[in-house]
Amino acid sequence: MNDTASRGQWSSRFGFILAAAGSAIGLGNIWRFPYTAGQNGGGAFVLVYLFFVAAIGIPVLLAELSVGRATRRNPVGAYRTLAPRSRWPWLGAVGVACGFGILSFYSVVAGWTLGYGYYAVSGRFADGIDSAASGAIFNSLVASPLWPALLCAVFLLLTALVVRGGVSSGIERASKILMPVFFVLLLLLAIRSLTLEGAGDGLRFFFHVDFSALVADPGVIGSALGQALFSLSLGMGAMITYGSYLPKDENVPVSAASVAFSDTAIAIVAGLMIFPALAHAGVDPQAGPGLVFVAMPTIFGAMPAGTIFGIVFYVLLAIAALTSTISLLEVIVSYFVDERGWTREKAVWIISAICFVIAVPSALSLGASSFFSNLPAGGFLGLMDLIFGKYGLTIGAFGICVFVGWFWGVPKALAEIESSGHRLPAAPLWSFLVRWVCPVAVLLIFGLVVTGRANW
């Protein structure tokens, strides 16, 4: 095992917040959140989502960060340190496995953003296309025996080049460049979208609260909770890993709140970007996961300066995806560096190669079809998303709640959170939530996913 002192750490709170926010801010915000809100009634879903971020997301985030900073280890090593000679390290292994699984299919979807960026630059959407033509473009991309795998390989290469640089010189430095660019591009696109004719109709859908959707389908509640967990990168060991690089004098409550606020704000701004554009083009906001790759291209040709809008939009998506794949790869790399004694260089390249091999079936099997309502369900990508992106995350989130709430213990976790001298506001409330409310809520989500009543 490597000495924890040689693992590196964040050079500043700002760097950690940008890196952790980058992990949380990804396709889950720009891709998943808008279509999930569209499918689940708009404003009512958004309101429930915001509640779950505060009541479930932040408490679980604090739990993960406390475990990581207390041990300065990867997910497996963290549980092994706090619970030696027990089976808890297997929960950490679930997190590492989720990193492998999610990175393999996430990098495929991330690769599509590169492909669509090329389409936008080449003027593929400049003259305006209808939904049938746009769907044909997407189908031709994912059905190709070469392009999806090649784009996935390019995205994994970009990810590896960042992670091989280490914590402060690689991940933190890249985040300080990528995240400000991301914020500026997102704001520009949102402002442009809000100035489109008919934007008000999109805003009304996004913010109008109709609780009848929640009464008619309790699965909406599960979808909102699942989106909160997925969006904040919880349950997969990412925040345990990032927390392990936190200095001991860091104000953990402020850092956690900053990450959650940034992630949530980006999701809302993404809605301000997507829904007015959909209303302008007369596209159904309930179009589902095809919003970004099928519905949005039909909008670019129909709006002034649509080509520029399209280029910036897919550059934005690619940056969002890259900041997330970086954290996924780091979870796996930290395990092999800490527990197996590998050098970072060796771990990055071997793991990236293995992830690419695992990703190939998702890239080539039309598994992407499972994400789109107008295509047949199933496929390897959809299976990987179900196993690792839903089952794995909920198991990991439930496990961290039980471990911190009942095994390691809230007093020890709280002592770690406050060890820098910064107190956790409403500490008794956090204790109650992490011991009782959070695990019950995650179990609810798991049940709704297993029965097919929740989707995010």
C-alpha positions as CSV (number, residue, x, y, z in Angstrom):
1,M,0.0,0.0,0.0
2,N,1.1,3.6,-0.7
3,D,1.7,6.0,2.2
4,T,-1.3,8.4,2.4
5,A,1.1,11.3,2.6
6,S,2.2,10.7,-1.0
7,R,-1.3,10.6,-2.4
8,G,-1.6,14.3,-3.0
9,Q,-4.3,16.7,-1.9
10,W,-6.3,19.6,-3.2
11,S,-4.3,22.8,-3.1
12,S,-7.3,25.0,-2.3
13,R,-10.9,24.9,-1.3
14,F,-11.8,26.6,-4.6
15,G,-10.0,23.8,-6.5
16,F,-11.8,21.1,-4.5
17,I,-15.2,22.7,-5.0
18,L,-14.6,23.0,-8.8
19,A,-13.4,19.4,-9.0
20,A,-16.2,18.0,-6.9
21,A,-18.8,20.1,-8.6
22,G,-17.3,18.9,-11.9
23,S,-17.8,15.4,-10.8
24,A,-21.4,16.1,-9.9
25,I,-22.1,18.4,-12.8
26,G,-22.2,16.3,-15.9
27,L,-24.6,14.8,-18.4
28,G,-26.8,14.2,-15.4
29,N,-27.5,17.9,-15.3
30,I,-27.5,18.8,-19.0
31,W,-29.0,15.6,-20.4
32,R,-30.8,13.6,-17.7
33,F,-32.3,16.4,-15.6
34,P,-34.2,18.2,-18.4
35,Y,-35.7,15.1,-19.9
36,T,-36.5,13.5,-16.5
37,A,-38.3,16.8,-15.5
38,G,-40.1,16.8,-18.8
39,Q,-41.2,13.2,-18.4
40,N,-42.4,13.7,-14.8
41,G,-44.5,16.9,-15.1
42,G,-42.1,19.8,-14.9
43,G,-42.4,22.0,-11.9
44,A,-43.7,19.4,-9.4
45,F,-40.7,17.2,-10.2
46,V,-38.3,20.1,-9.9
47,L,-39.7,21.1,-6.5
48,V,-39.4,17.5,-5.1
49,Y,-35.9,17.2,-6.6
50,L,-34.8,20.3,-4.8
51,F,-36.2,19.0,-1.5
52,F,-34.4,15.7,-1.9
53,V,-31.1,17.4,-2.7
54,A,-31.4,19.3,0.7
55,A,-32.8,16.4,2.8
56,I,-31.0,13.4,1.3
57,G,-28.3,14.6,-1.0
58,I,-26.3,16.9,1.3
59,P,-26.5,14.5,4.3
60,V,-25.2,11.6,2.2
61,L,-22.5,13.8,0.7
62,L,-21.3,14.8,4.1
63,A,-21.2,11.2,5.1
64,E,-19.0,10.2,2.2
65,L,-16.7,13.2,2.6
66,S,-16.2,12.4,6.3
67,V,-15.3,8.8,5.6
68,G,-12.8,9.9,2.9
69,R,-11.1,12.6,4.9
70,A,-10.9,10.5,8.1
71,T,-9.1,7.7,6.3
72,R,-7.4,9.4,3.3
73,R,-8.1,6.2,1.4
74,N,-10.0,5.0,-1.6
75,P,-13.5,3.5,-1.0
76,V,-12.2,-0.1,-0.3
77,G,-9.3,1.2,1.9
78,A,-11.6,3.6,3.7
79,Y,-13.9,0.9,4.9
80,R,-11.0,-1.4,5.6
81,T,-9.4,1.3,7.8
82,L,-12.6,2.1,9.8
83,A,-13.9,-1.5,9.9
84,P,-11.0,-3.9,9.9
85,R,-11.6,-7.6,9.7
86,S,-15.2,-7.1,8.5
87,R,-17.1,-7.3,5.3
88,W,-17.6,-3.6,4.9
89,P,-14.7,-3.3,2.4
90,W,-17.0,-5.2,0.0
91,L,-19.2,-2.1,0.0
92,G,-16.2,-0.1,-1.2
93,A,-15.6,-2.7,-3.8
94,V,-19.1,-2.0,-5.1
95,G,-18.1,1.6,-5.5
96,V,-15.0,0.7,-7.5
97,A,-17.1,-1.7,-9.6
98,C,-19.6,1.1,-10.2
99,G,-16.8,3.3,-11.4
100,F,-15.8,0.7,-14.0
101,G,-19.3,0.0,-15.1
102,I,-20.6,3.6,-15.2
103,L,-17.4,4.9,-16.9
104,S,-17.8,2.2,-19.6
105,F,-21.2,3.3,-20.7
106,Y,-20.9,6.9,-19.7
107,S,-17.9,7.3,-22.0
108,V,-20.0,6.0,-24.9
109,V,-22.7,8.6,-24.4
110,A,-19.9,11.2,-23.8
111,G,-18.4,10.2,-27.2
112,W,-21.7,11.0,-28.9
113,T,-21.2,14.6,-27.8
114,L,-18.0,14.7,-29.7
115,G,-19.8,13.3,-32.8
116,Y,-22.6,15.8,-32.5
117,G,-20.1,18.6,-32.0
118,Y,-18.5,17.6,-35.4
119,Y,-22.0,17.5,-37.0
120,A,-22.7,21.0,-35.7
121,V,-19.3,22.4,-36.9
122,S,-19.8,20.8,-40.3
123,G,-23.2,22.5,-40.7
124,R,-25.3,19.3,-40.5
125,F,-28.1,21.1,-38.7
126,A,-27.7,24.5,-40.4
127,D,-30.6,24.2,-42.9
128,G,-33.1,22.8,-40.4
129,I,-34.1,19.1,-40.1
130,D,-37.3,17.5,-38.8
131,S,-37.4,14.9,-36.0
132,A,-37.4,12.0,-38.5
133,A,-34.2,13.3,-40.2
134,S,-32.6,14.0,-36.8
135,G,-33.5,10.5,-35.5
136,A,-32.0,9.1,-38.7
137,I,-28.7,10.9,-37.9
138,F,-28.6,9.5,-34.4
139,N,-29.4,6.0,-35.6
140,S,-26.7,6.1,-38.2
141,L,-24.2,7.2,-35.6
142,V,-25.0,4.5,-33.0
143,A,-25.4,1.8,-35.7
144,S,-22.0,2.4,-37.2
145,P,-19.5,-0.4,-36.5
146,L,-16.7,2.1,-36.0
147,W,-17.7,5.6,-34.9
148,P,-19.2,5.0,-31.5
149,A,-16.2,3.0,-30.3
150,L,-13.7,5.5,-31.8
151,L,-15.4,8.4,-30.2
152,C,-15.5,6.5,-26.9
153,A,-11.8,5.8,-27.2
154,V,-11.0,9.5,-27.8
155,F,-13.1,10.5,-24.7
156,L,-11.3,8.0,-22.5
157,L,-8.0,9.2,-23.8
158,L,-8.9,12.8,-22.9
159,T,-9.9,11.6,-19.4
160,A,-6.7,9.6,-18.9
161,L,-4.5,12.5,-19.9
162,V,-6.1,14.6,-17.1
163,V,-6.1,11.9,-14.4
164,R,-2.5,10.8,-15.0
165,G,-1.4,14.3,-13.9
166,G,-2.5,13.6,-10.3
167,V,-4.8,15.4,-7.9
168,S,-3.6,19.0,-7.9
169,S,-1.6,19.1,-11.2
170,G,-4.1,17.1,-13.2
171,I,-7.7,17.0,-11.9
172,E,-7.7,20.3,-10.0
173,R,-5.8,22.2,-12.7
174,A,-8.1,20.9,-15.4
175,S,-11.2,21.7,-13.3
176,K,-10.0,25.3,-12.9
177,I,-10.0,25.6,-16.6
178,L,-13.0,23.5,-17.7
179,M,-15.5,24.6,-15.0
180,P,-15.3,28.4,-15.6
181,V,-15.6,27.8,-19.4
182,F,-18.5,25.5,-18.7
183,F,-20.3,28.1,-16.5
184,V,-19.8,30.9,-19.1
185,L,-21.0,28.8,-22.0
186,L,-24.1,27.6,-20.1
187,L,-25.1,31.1,-19.1
188,L,-24.6,32.4,-22.6
189,L,-26.8,29.6,-24.0
190,A,-29.5,30.1,-21.3
191,I,-29.6,33.8,-22.0
192,R,-29.9,33.1,-25.7
193,S,-32.7,30.6,-25.2
194,L,-34.6,32.9,-22.9
195,T,-34.7,35.5,-25.7
196,L,-36.4,33.2,-28.2
197,E,-40.0,33.7,-29.2
198,G,-42.3,31.5,-27.2
199,A,-39.7,31.1,-24.4
200,G,-42.4,31.9,-21.8
201,D,-44.3,28.7,-22.6
202,G,-41.2,26.7,-21.8
203,L,-40.7,28.5,-18.5
204,R,-44.3,27.9,-17.5
205,F,-43.9,24.2,-18.1
206,F,-40.6,24.1,-16.2
207,F,-41.9,26.0,-13.1
208,H,-45.6,25.3,-13.0
209,V,-46.3,23.0,-10.0
210,D,-49.1,20.5,-10.4
211,F,-49.0,17.9,-7.7
212,S,-51.6,15.8,-9.4
213,A,-48.7,14.1,-11.2
214,L,-47.2,13.0,-7.9
215,V,-50.5,11.6,-6.7
216,A,-51.1,9.8,-10.0
217,D,-47.7,8.3,-10.1
218,P,-45.5,7.9,-6.9
219,G,-42.7,6.8,-9.2
220,V,-42.2,10.5,-9.9
221,I,-41.0,10.9,-6.3
222,G,-38.5,8.0,-6.8
223,S,-37.3,9.5,-10.0
224,A,-36.6,12.8,-8.3
225,L,-34.7,11.1,-5.5
226,G,-32.7,9.0,-7.9
227,Q,-31.8,12.1,-10.0
228,A,-30.6,13.8,-6.8
229,L,-28.3,10.8,-6.0
230,F,-27.0,10.4,-9.6
231,S,-26.5,14.1,-10.1
232,L,-24.4,14.5,-6.9
233,S,-22.2,11.4,-7.8
234,L,-23.3,9.7,-4.6
235,G,-23.1,6.0,-3.9
236,M,-20.2,5.3,-6.3
237,G,-17.3,6.2,-4.0
238,A,-16.4,9.4,-5.9
239,M,-17.0,11.7,-3.0
240,I,-15.2,9.3,-0.6
241,T,-12.2,9.5,-3.0
242,Y,-12.4,13.2,-3.4
243,G,-12.9,13.6,0.3
244,S,-9.7,11.6,0.9
245,Y,-7.7,14.5,-0.7
246,L,-9.2,17.2,1.5
247,P,-6.7,18.9,3.9
248,K,-7.5,18.5,7.6
249,D,-8.2,22.2,8.0
250,E,-10.8,22.3,5.3
251,N,-14.3,23.5,6.2
252,V,-16.3,20.4,5.2
253,P,-19.8,21.7,5.7
254,V,-19.2,24.8,3.6
255,S,-17.5,22.7,0.9
256,A,-20.3,20.2,0.8
257,A,-23.0,22.9,0.6
258,S,-21.0,24.6,-2.2
259,V,-20.8,21.5,-4.2
260,A,-24.5,20.7,-3.8
261,F,-25.6,24.3,-4.5
262,S,-23.4,24.5,-7.7
263,D,-24.8,21.2,-8.9
264,T,-28.4,22.1,-8.3
265,A,-28.0,25.6,-9.8
266,I,-26.5,24.2,-13.0
267,A,-29.4,21.8,-13.3
268,I,-31.9,24.6,-13.0
269,V,-30.0,26.8,-15.5
270,A,-29.9,23.8,-17.9
271,G,-33.7,23.7,-17.6
272,L,-33.7,27.5,-18.5
273,M,-31.6,26.7,-21.5
274,I,-33.5,23.6,-22.7
275,F,-37.3,24.2,-22.1
276,P,-37.5,27.7,-23.8
277,A,-35.7,26.3,-26.8
278,L,-38.2,23.4,-27.0
279,A,-41.2,25.7,-26.7
280,H,-39.7,28.0,-29.4
281,A,-39.5,25.0,-31.8
282,G,-42.8,23.4,-30.7
283,V,-41.0,20.2,-29.5
284,D,-42.7,18.1,-26.8
285,P,-40.8,18.6,-23.5
286,Q,-41.7,15.0,-22.7
287,A,-39.7,13.8,-25.6
288,G,-37.5,11.8,-23.2
289,P,-33.8,11.1,-23.4
290,G,-33.8,12.0,-27.0
291,L,-34.1,15.7,-26.2
292,V,-30.4,16.4,-26.5
293,F,-29.5,14.1,-29.4
294,V,-32.7,14.0,-31.4
295,A,-34.9,17.0,-30.4
296,M,-32.3,19.7,-30.0
297,P,-30.8,19.4,-33.5
298,T,-34.2,20.2,-35.0
299,I,-34.1,23.5,-33.1
300,F,-30.7,24.8,-34.2
301,G,-31.6,25.2,-37.9
302,A,-34.9,27.0,-37.0
303,M,-33.3,29.7,-34.8
304,P,-31.1,32.7,-35.6
305,A,-27.4,31.8,-35.3
306,G,-28.5,28.3,-34.8
307,T,-25.2,26.8,-36.0
308,I,-23.2,28.7,-33.4
309,F,-25.8,27.7,-30.8
310,G,-25.4,24.1,-31.8
311,I,-21.6,24.2,-31.7
312,V,-21.5,25.8,-28.2
313,F,-24.2,23.4,-26.9
314,Y,-22.3,20.3,-27.8
315,V,-19.0,21.7,-26.6
316,L,-20.8,22.4,-23.3
317,L,-22.0,18.8,-23.2
318,A,-18.6,17.5,-23.8
319,I,-17.0,19.5,-21.0
320,A,-19.8,18.4,-18.6
321,A,-19.2,14.8,-19.5
322,L,-15.4,15.1,-19.2
323,T,-15.5,16.5,-15.7
324,S,-17.6,13.5,-14.6
325,T,-15.5,10.8,-16.4
326,I,-12.4,12.3,-14.7
327,S,-13.9,11.5,-11.2
328,L,-15.1,8.1,-12.3
329,L,-11.6,7.1,-13.5
330,E,-10.0,8.6,-10.3
331,V,-12.1,6.3,-8.1
332,I,-10.7,3.2,-9.8
333,V,-7.1,4.6,-10.1
334,S,-7.1,5.5,-6.4
335,Y,-7.9,1.9,-5.5
336,F,-5.1,0.4,-7.5
337,V,-2.6,3.1,-6.3
338,D,-3.6,2.7,-2.6
339,E,-4.3,-1.0,-2.3
340,R,-2.2,-2.6,-5.0
341,G,0.8,-0.3,-5.0
342,W,0.6,0.6,-8.7
343,T,2.0,3.8,-9.9
344,R,-0.5,6.4,-11.1
345,E,0.8,6.2,-14.6
346,K,0.4,2.4,-14.8
347,A,-3.0,2.5,-13.2
348,V,-4.4,5.2,-15.5
349,W,-3.4,3.5,-18.8
350,I,-4.3,-0.1,-17.8
351,I,-7.7,0.9,-16.3
352,S,-8.5,3.1,-19.3
353,A,-7.7,0.2,-21.7
354,I,-9.9,-2.2,-19.7
355,C,-12.8,0.3,-19.5
356,F,-12.6,0.7,-23.3
357,V,-12.9,-3.1,-23.7
358,I,-15.9,-3.1,-21.4
359,A,-17.3,-0.1,-23.3
360,V,-17.1,-1.7,-26.8
361,P,-20.3,-3.8,-26.4
362,S,-22.2,-0.7,-25.3
363,A,-20.8,1.2,-28.2
364,L,-21.6,-1.4,-30.8
365,S,-24.7,-3.2,-29.7
366,L,-27.3,-0.5,-30.2
367,G,-27.7,-0.5,-26.4
368,A,-28.3,3.2,-26.7
369,S,-31.7,2.3,-28.1
370,S,-32.9,1.7,-24.5
371,F,-32.6,5.4,-23.8
372,F,-35.0,6.5,-26.5
373,S,-38.8,6.0,-26.4
374,N,-39.1,5.5,-30.1
375,L,-36.6,2.7,-30.3
376,P,-36.8,-0.8,-28.8
377,A,-35.7,-1.2,-25.2
378,G,-32.8,-3.4,-24.2
379,G,-29.2,-3.5,-25.2
380,F,-25.9,-3.8,-23.4
381,L,-25.7,-0.1,-22.6
382,G,-29.1,-0.1,-21.0
383,L,-28.2,-3.2,-19.0
384,M,-25.0,-1.5,-17.7
385,D,-27.0,1.6,-16.8
386,L,-29.5,-0.5,-14.9
387,I,-26.9,-2.6,-13.0
388,F,-24.3,0.1,-12.2
389,G,-26.1,3.4,-12.7
390,K,-29.2,2.5,-10.7
391,Y,-28.8,-0.7,-8.6
392,G,-25.1,0.0,-7.8
393,L,-25.7,3.6,-6.8
394,T,-28.6,2.9,-4.6
395,I,-26.8,0.0,-2.9
396,G,-23.8,2.2,-2.3
397,A,-25.8,5.1,-1.0
398,F,-27.8,2.8,1.3
399,G,-24.5,1.3,2.6
400,I,-22.8,4.6,3.4
401,C,-25.9,5.7,5.4
402,V,-25.9,2.5,7.4
403,F,-22.2,2.5,7.9
404,V,-21.9,6.1,9.1
405,G,-25.2,6.1,10.9
406,W,-24.9,2.8,12.7
407,F,-21.6,1.1,12.4
408,W,-18.8,3.7,12.4
409,G,-21.2,6.0,14.2
410,V,-22.5,9.5,13.8
411,P,-20.4,10.9,16.8
412,K,-17.1,9.8,15.1
413,A,-18.3,11.1,11.7
414,L,-19.4,14.4,13.2
415,A,-16.1,14.7,15.0
416,E,-14.3,14.3,11.7
417,I,-16.5,16.8,9.9
418,E,-15.9,19.4,12.7
419,S,-12.2,18.5,13.3
420,S,-11.1,21.6,11.5
421,G,-12.9,23.8,14.0
422,H,-15.8,24.5,11.8
423,R,-19.1,23.3,13.3
424,L,-21.8,21.6,11.3
425,P,-25.0,23.6,11.5
426,A,-28.1,21.6,12.7
427,A,-25.9,18.6,13.6
428,P,-28.7,16.8,15.4
429,L,-30.8,17.1,12.2
430,W,-28.0,15.7,10.1
431,S,-27.7,12.8,12.5
432,F,-31.4,12.0,12.3
433,L,-31.5,12.3,8.5
434,V,-28.4,10.1,7.9
435,R,-29.5,7.4,10.4
436,W,-33.2,7.2,9.7
437,V,-34.5,9.2,6.8
438,C,-31.8,8.7,4.2
439,P,-31.6,4.9,4.3
440,V,-35.4,4.5,4.2
441,A,-35.6,6.9,1.2
442,V,-32.8,5.0,-0.6
443,L,-34.6,1.7,0.0
444,L,-37.8,3.3,-1.4
445,I,-35.9,4.3,-4.5
446,F,-34.5,0.8,-4.9
447,G,-37.9,-0.8,-4.6
448,L,-39.3,1.6,-7.2
449,V,-36.5,0.9,-9.6
450,V,-36.8,-2.9,-9.2
451,T,-40.5,-2.7,-10.0
452,G,-39.9,-0.4,-12.9
453,R,-41.8,2.6,-11.4
454,A,-38.9,5.0,-11.2
455,N,-36.6,6.2,-13.9
456,W,-33.8,8.8,-14.0
